[in-house]
Every structure is written in structure tokens, then in C-alpha cells.
Amino acid sequence: MDIEEYTKALKAHDWFYDFCDAYSSPRWSNGHKRHIQLERIAMDLDPDHKIWNQYAPDMYQKRER
């Protein structure tokens, strides 16, 4: 995946999958899997999370500690 694909994936990601009523639902499981994938991709393509933070809601922002 390159930066352009990563950016498109962040834009399309269902950031609110975790608010789904049932953890067994396809929405939750697909959203959770994709979120983990995006976090792994960010480690290589976006380690400072600048792109991530452009698209992630406040509760998912990555901040330095």
C-alpha cells in the first residue's frame, strides 16, 4: 500500500464501528480488523500519524505522550 491508498483507506474507514450494538456483527468485526490493519500500515507509512490525524475523529487521534 502506498500513501495514496492509505489516505483513501483512512477516508473510507468506519471509525465508529465500535459503537455497533453487537461485537458479533459483521460491521464490528470488519471495522475492527480494518482498524488494526490501518494501525500497522501507519507504523510504516505514517509513523508520526500526521495523515492519520487528518481523518481520524478526536477519540482516535494519535498524540505524542
PDB file with SEQRES, HELIX, SHEET and CRYST1 records, atoms N, CA, C and O in Angstrom:
SEQRES   1 A   65  MET ASP ILE GLU GLU TYR THR LYS ALA LEU LYS ALA HIS          
SEQRES   2 A   65  ASP TRP PHE TYR ASP PHE CYS ASP ALA TYR SER SER PRO          
SEQRES   3 A   65  ARG TRP SER ASN GLY HIS LYS ARG HIS ILE GLN LEU GLU          
SEQRES   4 A   65  ARG ILE ALA MET ASP LEU ASP PRO ASP HIS LYS ILE TRP          
SEQRES   5 A   65  ASN GLN TYR ALA PRO ASP MET TYR GLN LYS ARG GLU ARG          
HELIX    1 AA1 ILE A    3  ALA A   12  1                                  10    
HELIX    2 AA2 TYR A   17  PHE A   19  5                                   3    
HELIX    3 AA3 PRO A   26  LEU A   45  1                                  20    
HELIX    4 AA4 LYS A   50  TYR A   55  1                                   6    
HELIX    5 AA5 ASP A   58  TYR A   60  5                                   3    
CRYST1    1.000    1.000    1.000  90.00  90.00  90.00 P 1           1          
ATOM      1  N   MET A   1       0.855  -1.177   0.000  1.00  0.00           N  
ATOM      2  CA  MET A   1       0.000   0.000   0.000  1.00  0.00           C  
ATOM      3  C   MET A   1       0.895   1.233   0.000  1.00  0.00           C  
ATOM      4  O   MET A   1       1.908   1.284   0.698  1.00  0.00           O  
ATOM      5  N   ASP A   2       0.503   2.224  -0.796  1.00  0.00           N  
ATOM      6  CA  ASP A   2       1.251   3.477  -0.811  1.00  0.00           C  
ATOM      7  C   ASP A   2       0.462   4.553  -0.059  1.00  0.00           C  
ATOM      8  O   ASP A   2      -0.630   4.297   0.448  1.00  0.00           O  
ATOM      9  N   ILE A   3       1.024   5.740   0.004  1.00  0.00           N  
ATOM     10  CA  ILE A   3       0.408   6.836   0.765  1.00  0.00           C  
ATOM     11  C   ILE A   3      -0.990   7.164   0.232  1.00  0.00           C  
ATOM     12  O   ILE A   3      -1.911   7.406   1.011  1.00  0.00           O  
ATOM     13  N   GLU A   4      -1.144   7.172  -1.079  1.00  0.00           N  
ATOM     14  CA  GLU A   4      -2.447   7.498  -1.668  1.00  0.00           C  
ATOM     15  C   GLU A   4      -3.511   6.473  -1.270  1.00  0.00           C  
ATOM     16  O   GLU A   4      -4.628   6.843  -0.909  1.00  0.00           O  
ATOM     17  N   GLU A   5      -3.166   5.200  -1.334  1.00  0.00           N  
ATOM     18  CA  GLU A   5      -4.105   4.148  -0.932  1.00  0.00           C  
ATOM     19  C   GLU A   5      -4.396   4.223   0.569  1.00  0.00           C  
ATOM     20  O   GLU A   5      -5.535   4.038   0.997  1.00  0.00           O  
ATOM     21  N   TYR A   6      -3.380   4.488   1.344  1.00  0.00           N  
ATOM     22  CA  TYR A   6      -3.534   4.638   2.793  1.00  0.00           C  
ATOM     23  C   TYR A   6      -4.494   5.786   3.112  1.00  0.00           C  
ATOM     24  O   TYR A   6      -5.379   5.642   3.955  1.00  0.00           O  
ATOM     25  N   THR A   7      -4.322   6.908   2.447  1.00  0.00           N  
ATOM     26  CA  THR A   7      -5.195   8.057   2.655  1.00  0.00           C  
ATOM     27  C   THR A   7      -6.634   7.725   2.284  1.00  0.00           C  
ATOM     28  O   THR A   7      -7.557   8.072   3.021  1.00  0.00           O  
ATOM     29  N   LYS A   8      -6.832   7.065   1.165  1.00  0.00           N  
ATOM     30  CA  LYS A   8      -8.181   6.662   0.750  1.00  0.00           C  
ATOM     31  C   LYS A   8      -8.802   5.707   1.770  1.00  0.00           C  
ATOM     32  O   LYS A   8      -9.993   5.800   2.067  1.00  0.00           O  
ATOM     33  N   ALA A   9      -7.994   4.792   2.303  1.00  0.00           N  
ATOM     34  CA  ALA A   9      -8.492   3.831   3.289  1.00  0.00           C  
ATOM     35  C   ALA A   9      -8.902   4.539   4.577  1.00  0.00           C  
ATOM     36  O   ALA A   9      -9.903   4.175   5.195  1.00  0.00           O  
ATOM     37  N   LEU A  10      -8.135   5.548   4.983  1.00  0.00           N  
ATOM     38  CA  LEU A  10      -8.493   6.315   6.183  1.00  0.00           C  
ATOM     39  C   LEU A  10      -9.793   7.082   5.962  1.00  0.00           C  
ATOM     40  O   LEU A  10     -10.643   7.142   6.852  1.00  0.00           O  
ATOM     41  N   LYS A  11      -9.945   7.662   4.784  1.00  0.00           N  
ATOM     42  CA  LYS A  11     -11.171   8.401   4.467  1.00  0.00           C  
ATOM     43  C   LYS A  11     -12.392   7.487   4.491  1.00  0.00           C  
ATOM     44  O   LYS A  11     -13.465   7.891   4.939  1.00  0.00           O  
ATOM     45  N   ALA A  12     -12.229   6.264   4.012  1.00  0.00           N  
ATOM     46  CA  ALA A  12     -13.347   5.334   3.882  1.00  0.00           C  
ATOM     47  C   ALA A  12     -13.608   4.513   5.142  1.00  0.00           C  
ATOM     48  O   ALA A  12     -14.641   3.853   5.248  1.00  0.00           O  
ATOM     49  N   HIS A  13     -12.697   4.549   6.080  1.00  0.00           N  
ATOM     50  CA  HIS A  13     -12.811   3.699   7.276  1.00  0.00           C  
ATOM     51  C   HIS A  13     -14.044   4.050   8.112  1.00  0.00           C  
ATOM     52  O   HIS A  13     -14.376   5.223   8.283  1.00  0.00           O  
ATOM     53  N   ASP A  14     -14.708   3.033   8.622  1.00  0.00           N  
ATOM     54  CA  ASP A  14     -15.855   3.212   9.522  1.00  0.00           C  
ATOM     55  C   ASP A  14     -15.307   3.419  10.932  1.00  0.00           C  
ATOM     56  O   ASP A  14     -15.178   2.470  11.705  1.00  0.00           O  
ATOM     57  N   TRP A  15     -14.993   4.653  11.251  1.00  0.00           N  
ATOM     58  CA  TRP A  15     -14.368   4.972  12.530  1.00  0.00           C  
ATOM     59  C   TRP A  15     -15.267   4.655  13.716  1.00  0.00           C  
ATOM     60  O   TRP A  15     -14.784   4.503  14.838  1.00  0.00           O  
ATOM     61  N   PHE A  16     -16.552   4.556  13.482  1.00  0.00           N  
ATOM     62  CA  PHE A  16     -17.490   4.355  14.589  1.00  0.00           C  
ATOM     63  C   PHE A  16     -18.025   2.932  14.669  1.00  0.00           C  
ATOM     64  O   PHE A  16     -19.084   2.691  15.249  1.00  0.00           O  
ATOM     65  N   TYR A  17     -17.289   1.992  14.084  1.00  0.00           N  
ATOM     66  CA  TYR A  17     -17.682   0.579  14.144  1.00  0.00           C  
ATOM     67  C   TYR A  17     -17.821   0.107  15.591  1.00  0.00           C  
ATOM     68  O   TYR A  17     -18.641  -0.764  15.884  1.00  0.00           O  
ATOM     69  N   ASP A  18     -17.039   0.668  16.479  1.00  0.00           N  
ATOM     70  CA  ASP A  18     -17.008   0.217  17.876  1.00  0.00           C  
ATOM     71  C   ASP A  18     -18.300   0.547  18.635  1.00  0.00           C  
ATOM     72  O   ASP A  18     -18.536   0.022  19.723  1.00  0.00           O  
ATOM     73  N   PHE A  19     -19.116   1.403  18.065  1.00  0.00           N  
ATOM     74  CA  PHE A  19     -20.381   1.761  18.690  1.00  0.00           C  
ATOM     75  C   PHE A  19     -21.517   0.838  18.241  1.00  0.00           C  
ATOM     76  O   PHE A  19     -22.674   1.028  18.616  1.00  0.00           O  
ATOM     77  N   CYS A  20     -21.171  -0.148  17.444  1.00  0.00           N  
ATOM     78  CA  CYS A  20     -22.155  -1.127  16.989  1.00  0.00           C  
ATOM     79  C   CYS A  20     -22.662  -1.919  18.207  1.00  0.00           C  
ATOM     80  O   CYS A  20     -21.901  -2.181  19.138  1.00  0.00           O  
ATOM     81  N   ASP A  21     -23.912  -2.286  18.194  1.00  0.00           N  
ATOM     82  CA  ASP A  21     -24.520  -2.960  19.346  1.00  0.00           C  
ATOM     83  C   ASP A  21     -23.976  -4.356  19.624  1.00  0.00           C  
ATOM     84  O   ASP A  21     -23.972  -4.801  20.772  1.00  0.00           O  
ATOM     85  N   ALA A  22     -23.527  -5.038  18.604  1.00  0.00           N  
ATOM     86  CA  ALA A  22     -23.113  -6.430  18.804  1.00  0.00           C  
ATOM     87  C   ALA A  22     -21.707  -6.659  18.261  1.00  0.00           C  
ATOM     88  O   ALA A  22     -21.423  -6.381  17.096  1.00  0.00           O  
ATOM     89  N   TYR A  23     -20.838  -7.168  19.123  1.00  0.00           N  
ATOM     90  CA  TYR A  23     -19.476  -7.466  18.696  1.00  0.00           C  
ATOM     91  C   TYR A  23     -19.434  -8.599  17.686  1.00  0.00           C  
ATOM     92  O   TYR A  23     -18.435  -8.764  16.985  1.00  0.00           O  
ATOM     93  N   SER A  24     -20.487  -9.370  17.600  1.00  0.00           N  
ATOM     94  CA  SER A  24     -20.524 -10.475  16.646  1.00  0.00           C  
ATOM     95  C   SER A  24     -21.016 -10.030  15.267  1.00  0.00           C  
ATOM     96  O   SER A  24     -21.063 -10.837  14.339  1.00  0.00           O  
ATOM     97  N   SER A  25     -21.380  -8.761  15.128  1.00  0.00           N  
ATOM     98  CA  SER A  25     -21.899  -8.289  13.845  1.00  0.00           C  
ATOM     99  C   SER A  25     -20.772  -8.119  12.834  1.00  0.00           C  
ATOM    100  O   SER A  25     -19.629  -7.862  13.211  1.00  0.00           O  
ATOM    101  N   PRO A  26     -21.094  -8.264  11.545  1.00  0.00           N  
ATOM    102  CA  PRO A  26     -20.077  -8.052  10.505  1.00  0.00           C  
ATOM    103  C   PRO A  26     -19.515  -6.630  10.535  1.00  0.00           C  
ATOM    104  O   PRO A  26     -18.331  -6.430  10.267  1.00  0.00           O  
ATOM    105  N   ARG A  27     -20.345  -5.651  10.856  1.00  0.00           N  
ATOM    106  CA  ARG A  27     -19.854  -4.273  10.904  1.00  0.00           C  
ATOM    107  C   ARG A  27     -18.742  -4.145  11.926  1.00  0.00           C  
ATOM    108  O   ARG A  27     -17.705  -3.544  11.642  1.00  0.00           O  
ATOM    109  N   TRP A  28     -18.945  -4.706  13.122  1.00  0.00           N  
ATOM    110  CA  TRP A  28     -17.930  -4.584  14.158  1.00  0.00           C  
ATOM    111  C   TRP A  28     -16.667  -5.362  13.781  1.00  0.00           C  
ATOM    112  O   TRP A  28     -15.560  -4.830  13.863  1.00  0.00           O  
ATOM    113  N   SER A  29     -16.836  -6.614  13.369  1.00  0.00           N  
ATOM    114  CA  SER A  29     -15.652  -7.433  13.076  1.00  0.00           C  
ATOM    115  C   SER A  29     -14.857  -6.881  11.896  1.00  0.00           C  
ATOM    116  O   SER A  29     -13.627  -6.867  11.933  1.00  0.00           O  
ATOM    117  N   ASN A  30     -15.546  -6.427  10.851  1.00  0.00           N  
ATOM    118  CA  ASN A  30     -14.842  -5.841   9.707  1.00  0.00           C  
ATOM    119  C   ASN A  30     -14.160  -4.531  10.089  1.00  0.00           C  
ATOM    120  O   ASN A  30     -13.018  -4.287   9.702  1.00  0.00           O  
ATOM    121  N   GLY A  31     -14.854  -3.697  10.842  1.00  0.00           N  
ATOM    122  CA  GLY A  31     -14.270  -2.430  11.271  1.00  0.00           C  
ATOM    123  C   GLY A  31     -13.058  -2.621  12.164  1.00  0.00           C  
ATOM    124  O   GLY A  31     -12.058  -1.915  12.034  1.00  0.00           O  
ATOM    125  N   HIS A  32     -13.158  -3.582  13.071  1.00  0.00           N  
ATOM    126  CA  HIS A  32     -12.053  -3.861  13.987  1.00  0.00           C  
ATOM    127  C   HIS A  32     -10.826  -4.370  13.225  1.00  0.00           C  
ATOM    128  O   HIS A  32      -9.707  -3.913  13.458  1.00  0.00           O  
ATOM    129  N   LYS A  33     -11.047  -5.307  12.328  1.00  0.00           N  
ATOM    130  CA  LYS A  33      -9.930  -5.848  11.528  1.00  0.00           C  
ATOM    131  C   LYS A  33      -9.268  -4.743  10.705  1.00  0.00           C  
ATOM    132  O   LYS A  33      -8.042  -4.660  10.635  1.00  0.00           O  
ATOM    133  N   ARG A  34     -10.092  -3.898  10.084  1.00  0.00           N  
ATOM    134  CA  ARG A  34      -9.551  -2.833   9.248  1.00  0.00           C  
ATOM    135  C   ARG A  34      -8.793  -1.809  10.095  1.00  0.00           C  
ATOM    136  O   ARG A  34      -7.756  -1.300   9.671  1.00  0.00           O  
ATOM    137  N   HIS A  35      -9.297  -1.511  11.266  1.00  0.00           N  
ATOM    138  CA  HIS A  35      -8.625  -0.561  12.149  1.00  0.00           C  
ATOM    139  C   HIS A  35      -7.226  -1.076  12.521  1.00  0.00           C  
ATOM    140  O   HIS A  35      -6.257  -0.317  12.504  1.00  0.00           O  
ATOM    141  N   ILE A  36      -7.132  -2.336  12.848  1.00  0.00           N  
ATOM    142  CA  ILE A  36      -5.830  -2.937  13.176  1.00  0.00           C  
ATOM    143  C   ILE A  36      -4.905  -2.890  11.976  1.00  0.00           C  
ATOM    144  O   ILE A  36      -3.723  -2.575  12.115  1.00  0.00           O  
ATOM    145  N   GLN A  37      -5.431  -3.203  10.790  1.00  0.00           N  
ATOM    146  CA  GLN A  37      -4.616  -3.138   9.571  1.00  0.00           C  
ATOM    147  C   GLN A  37      -4.091  -1.723   9.348  1.00  0.00           C  
ATOM    148  O   GLN A  37      -2.913  -1.529   9.047  1.00  0.00           O  
ATOM    149  N   LEU A  38      -4.962  -0.752   9.495  1.00  0.00           N  
ATOM    150  CA  LEU A  38      -4.551   0.635   9.287  1.00  0.00           C  
ATOM    151  C   LEU A  38      -3.500   1.070  10.301  1.00  0.00           C  
ATOM    152  O   LEU A  38      -2.581   1.813   9.956  1.00  0.00           O  
ATOM    153  N   GLU A  39      -3.622   0.624  11.534  1.00  0.00           N  
ATOM    154  CA  GLU A  39      -2.601   0.957  12.536  1.00  0.00           C  
ATOM    155  C   GLU A  39      -1.252   0.349  12.163  1.00  0.00           C  
ATOM    156  O   GLU A  39      -0.214   0.985  12.348  1.00  0.00           O  
ATOM    157  N   ARG A  40      -1.257  -0.854  11.649  1.00  0.00           N  
ATOM    158  CA  ARG A  40       0.004  -1.495  11.228  1.00  0.00           C  
ATOM    159  C   ARG A  40       0.611  -0.783  10.030  1.00  0.00           C  
ATOM    160  O   ARG A  40       1.823  -0.573   9.974  1.00  0.00           O  
ATOM    161  N   ILE A  41      -0.226  -0.414   9.077  1.00  0.00           N  
ATOM    162  CA  ILE A  41       0.256   0.309   7.898  1.00  0.00           C  
ATOM    163  C   ILE A  41       0.820   1.664   8.317  1.00  0.00           C  
ATOM    164  O   ILE A  41       1.837   2.104   7.780  1.00  0.00           O  
ATOM    165  N   ALA A  42       0.171   2.322   9.265  1.00  0.00           N  
ATOM    166  CA  ALA A  42       0.632   3.629   9.744  1.00  0.00           C  
ATOM    167  C   ALA A  42       2.039   3.538  10.319  1.00  0.00           C  
ATOM    168  O   ALA A  42       2.821   4.480  10.187  1.00  0.00           O  
ATOM    169  N   MET A  43       2.364   2.442  10.941  1.00  0.00           N  
ATOM    170  CA  MET A  43       3.710   2.302  11.532  1.00  0.00           C  
ATOM    171  C   MET A  43       4.786   2.456  10.461  1.00  0.00           C  
ATOM    172  O   MET A  43       5.871   2.961  10.749  1.00  0.00           O  
ATOM    173  N   ASP A  44       4.502   2.029   9.235  1.00  0.00           N  
ATOM    174  CA  ASP A  44       5.481   2.138   8.148  1.00  0.00           C  
ATOM    175  C   ASP A  44       5.338   3.438   7.349  1.00  0.00           C  
ATOM    176  O   ASP A  44       6.327   4.119   7.078  1.00  0.00           O  
ATOM    177  N   LEU A  45       4.110   3.771   6.980  1.00  0.00           N  
ATOM    178  CA  LEU A  45       3.894   4.899   6.072  1.00  0.00           C  
ATOM    179  C   LEU A  45       3.681   6.236   6.766  1.00  0.00           C  
ATOM    180  O   LEU A  45       3.931   7.288   6.179  1.00  0.00           O  
ATOM    181  N   ASP A  46       3.225   6.201   7.999  1.00  0.00           N  
ATOM    182  CA  ASP A  46       2.804   7.419   8.678  1.00  0.00           C  
ATOM    183  C   ASP A  46       3.164   7.357  10.169  1.00  0.00           C  
ATOM    184  O   ASP A  46       2.294   7.521  11.024  1.00  0.00           O  
ATOM    185  N   PRO A  47       4.438   7.122  10.478  1.00  0.00           N  
ATOM    186  CA  PRO A  47       4.820   6.897  11.878  1.00  0.00           C  
ATOM    187  C   PRO A  47       4.527   8.072  12.810  1.00  0.00           C  
ATOM    188  O   PRO A  47       4.352   7.873  14.012  1.00  0.00           O  
ATOM    189  N   ASP A  48       4.472   9.283  12.280  1.00  0.00           N  
ATOM    190  CA  ASP A  48       4.146  10.433  13.126  1.00  0.00           C  
ATOM    191  C   ASP A  48       2.638  10.710  13.153  1.00  0.00           C  
ATOM    192  O   ASP A  48       2.188  11.640  13.822  1.00  0.00           O  
ATOM    193  N   HIS A  49       1.869   9.908  12.430  1.00  0.00           N  
ATOM    194  CA  HIS A  49       0.396   9.951  12.386  1.00  0.00           C  
ATOM    195  C   HIS A  49      -0.179  11.283  11.894  1.00  0.00           C  
ATOM    196  O   HIS A  49      -1.295  11.649  12.261  1.00  0.00           O  
ATOM    197  N   LYS A  50       0.568  11.998  11.077  1.00  0.00           N  
ATOM    198  CA  LYS A  50       0.049  13.260  10.548  1.00  0.00           C  
ATOM    199  C   LYS A  50      -1.138  13.026   9.619  1.00  0.00           C  
ATOM    200  O   LYS A  50      -2.140  13.736   9.702  1.00  0.00           O  
ATOM    201  N   ILE A  51      -1.033  12.045   8.744  1.00  0.00           N  
ATOM    202  CA  ILE A  51      -2.134  11.743   7.827  1.00  0.00           C  
ATOM    203  C   ILE A  51      -3.288  11.126   8.615  1.00  0.00           C  
ATOM    204  O   ILE A  51      -4.445  11.505   8.433  1.00  0.00           O  
ATOM    205  N   TRP A  52      -2.970  10.187   9.479  1.00  0.00           N  
ATOM    206  CA  TRP A  52      -3.981   9.540  10.321  1.00  0.00           C  
ATOM    207  C   TRP A  52      -4.841  10.589  11.023  1.00  0.00           C  
ATOM    208  O   TRP A  52      -6.070  10.513  10.992  1.00  0.00           O  
ATOM    209  N   ASN A  53      -4.203  11.554  11.645  1.00  0.00           N  
ATOM    210  CA  ASN A  53      -4.909  12.559  12.435  1.00  0.00           C  
ATOM    211  C   ASN A  53      -5.747  13.518  11.591  1.00  0.00           C  
ATOM    212  O   ASN A  53      -6.629  14.195  12.118  1.00  0.00           O  
ATOM    213  N   GLN A  54      -5.480  13.580  10.290  1.00  0.00           N  
ATOM    214  CA  GLN A  54      -6.306  14.404   9.412  1.00  0.00           C  
ATOM    215  C   GLN A  54      -7.697  13.789   9.235  1.00  0.00           C  
ATOM    216  O   GLN A  54      -8.665  14.509   8.990  1.00  0.00           O  
ATOM    217  N   TYR A  55      -7.800  12.474   9.358  1.00  0.00           N  
ATOM    218  CA  TYR A  55      -9.050  11.778   9.062  1.00  0.00           C  
ATOM    219  C   TYR A  55      -9.696  11.114  10.277  1.00  0.00           C  
ATOM    220  O   TYR A  55     -10.894  10.832  10.259  1.00  0.00           O  
ATOM    221  N   ALA A  56      -8.939  10.868  11.305  1.00  0.00           N  
ATOM    222  CA  ALA A  56      -9.479  10.193  12.488  1.00  0.00           C  
ATOM    223  C   ALA A  56     -10.267  11.171  13.359  1.00  0.00           C  
ATOM    224  O   ALA A  56      -9.845  12.311  13.554  1.00  0.00           O  
ATOM    225  N   PRO A  57     -11.401  10.730  13.876  1.00  0.00           N  
ATOM    226  CA  PRO A  57     -12.129  11.561  14.849  1.00  0.00           C  
ATOM    227  C   PRO A  57     -11.259  11.778  16.095  1.00  0.00           C  
ATOM    228  O   PRO A  57     -10.292  11.051  16.322  1.00  0.00           O  
ATOM    229  N   ASP A  58     -11.612  12.774  16.886  1.00  0.00           N  
ATOM    230  CA  ASP A  58     -10.816  13.131  18.064  1.00  0.00           C  
ATOM    231  C   ASP A  58     -10.486  11.934  18.950  1.00  0.00           C  
ATOM    232  O   ASP A  58      -9.361  11.814  19.436  1.00  0.00           O  
ATOM    233  N   MET A  59     -11.442  11.062  19.160  1.00  0.00           N  
ATOM    234  CA  MET A  59     -11.213   9.937  20.067  1.00  0.00           C  
ATOM    235  C   MET A  59     -10.187   8.929  19.536  1.00  0.00           C  
ATOM    236  O   MET A  59      -9.692   8.096  20.295  1.00  0.00           O  
ATOM    237  N   TYR A  60      -9.869   8.998  18.253  1.00  0.00           N  
ATOM    238  CA  TYR A  60      -8.894   8.079  17.659  1.00  0.00           C  
ATOM    239  C   TYR A  60      -7.604   8.777  17.242  1.00  0.00           C  
ATOM    240  O   TYR A  60      -6.748   8.163  16.605  1.00  0.00           O  
ATOM    241  N   GLN A  61      -7.455  10.047  17.593  1.00  0.00           N  
ATOM    242  CA  GLN A  61      -6.245  10.778  17.266  1.00  0.00           C  
ATOM    243  C   GLN A  61      -5.047  10.152  17.980  1.00  0.00           C  
ATOM    244  O   GLN A  61      -5.156   9.661  19.103  1.00  0.00           O  
ATOM    245  N   LYS A  62      -3.929  10.182  17.311  1.00  0.00           N  
ATOM    246  CA  LYS A  62      -2.683   9.666  17.887  1.00  0.00           C  
ATOM    247  C   LYS A  62      -1.849  10.871  18.310  1.00  0.00           C  
ATOM    248  O   LYS A  62      -1.442  11.692  17.489  1.00  0.00           O  
ATOM    249  N   ARG A  63      -1.617  10.947  19.573  1.00  0.00           N  
ATOM    250  CA  ARG A  63      -0.850  12.076  20.113  1.00  0.00           C  
ATOM    251  C   ARG A  63       0.423  11.557  20.782  1.00  0.00           C  
ATOM    252  O   ARG A  63       0.487  10.430  21.273  1.00  0.00           O  
ATOM    253  N   GLU A  64       1.419  12.423  20.779  1.00  0.00           N  
ATOM    254  CA  GLU A  64       2.667  12.051  21.465  1.00  0.00           C  
ATOM    255  C   GLU A  64       2.432  12.085  22.958  1.00  0.00           C  
ATOM    256  O   GLU A  64       1.673  12.908  23.471  1.00  0.00           O  
ATOM    257  N   ARG A  65       3.083  11.193  23.630  1.00  0.00           N  
ATOM    258  CA  ARG A  65       2.935  11.120  25.094  1.00  0.00           C  
ATOM    259  C   ARG A  65       4.114  11.707  25.779  1.00  0.00           C  
ATOM    260  O   ARG A  65       4.164  11.733  27.009  1.00  0.00           O  
TER     261      ARG A  65                                                      
END                                                                             
